[in-house]
């Protein structure tokens, strides 16, 4: 089983992990201020958000970890009725607040589709390498 780097804990990501880079809980004055200059509904701004805040969050992960994250995203996008809007909802119990909540994202599926497209491009070599391996050995 693939483990978290630096921890002896199984790596079992969820779709929400993709949005961790835009989580602002207790970081409103730093990451929040940096993010709020962008409009997540504008294509060029969204691309910058994804490249600079979302994908870079996974720079420390191996190609295998990225592959598993990518597969979760791909599987969710393959479901035509998947409700991506719920991924943007805040949760007071877990102190989860994103830079933009579900009322501020015009096209939640489109946001994740853009993540998928950019991750496909930026991680192409990693994804190809992992795809050639037997995942049962991880």
N, C-alpha and C positions, 0 to 999 in steps of 0.2 A: 504494500500500500504506500502511496506517495504521501510524504509527511511535509509539514510546514518547515521551511528553512529555519534553523535555529531553535526549533521546538520539537518535542517528541509527541506531536499531535497530528492525527490524520488530516490531510488536506482535502476538505469536503466543501468546496465553494458553492455559493448560491448565486443566482442572478444579481442579487443586490450588491455583491462584491464589486460589480462594475461601477457602481455609483459611489463607492467609498472615497474616491478622489474629490468628490464635490460635497462631502459631508462637512458641515460647518459647526457642529455642536462644540461649544466651548472654544471655537476658533473663528468667531465672527470677525474679530478685528484683524486677523491675518489672512487666512484662506478665504474667508467670506468677502473681505474687502477686495481681494485679488479677483475673485470670481464675479462679483456683482457689477463689474464694468462691462461684462459680456451679456448678450441677450441669447439665451439658449434656443430661441425660435428663429434666429437669423443664421443662415447656413455657414457663413464665414466665421461667425462667433462660435457656433457650435463645434466647428472643426477645431478651432483653437482650444476650446474647453476640453475636447476629447484628447487631443494630442498632448496638451500641456498639463492637464490635471488628472485625467482618467488613465490613459495608457502608461504614462510615466510612473504611476503608482506601482506598476508591476515590473519595473525594471530589475528589481532584485530577485525576481522569480526565475526559475529555470524554464527551459522550453517545454518541459513536461507540464509544469504548473500552468503555463500560458495556454497550452493545448487544452487542458481540462476546463479552464475558464472559457475558452473560445467555444468549446463543445456545448457548454451550458447555454451560452448566448445563442448559438446556432440552433439548438433544440427548441429554445423558447420562440425564436423567430419562425420556426417551421410550423408552429401552432397558430393557425389563422385567428383563433379566438382568444389567444393569450392576452390578458389584461396588463399591459405594461404600465398603465397609469398608477397602479398600486405600488410600484417600486419607488415612486416619488413621494409617497405619503410619509409624513413624520410620525414618530412613535415616542411619546413621552416616557413610556415605561423603559425603553432601551436607550433613551437619550439620542435618538436618531433624527437629525434634521439636515436636510440637503439645502444647498444654496437656493434652489427653486423647488417649491412644492408642487403637488399635483394640479393646483389651480393655475400655475404659471407656465406649464409645458403644453403647448398647442398640439403636438404630435408625439406622444410618448413612444409609440412604435418606431416612428421615424428617427427619434433620438437613438434608440438602440440599433436600428439599421445602420445609422451612420457610424456608431461604435464598431459594428461588425465589419463594415467596409474598410475603415481605417486600420483596425486591428489586422484584417486580412492582408492589407498592404504592408504594414510596418512589421508584422510578425511572420511574414511569408516563409522565410527560411526555417524559423523555429517550428512552425506548424507542419511544414513539409517533413522536417527531420522527425518529429514526434509521430507523424502519420505512418512512417515506415517501420516503427517499432511495435513490438507486441505489448500492448497496454497491460496485459495480465502480469507482466513481470515488474511493473512499477510498484 
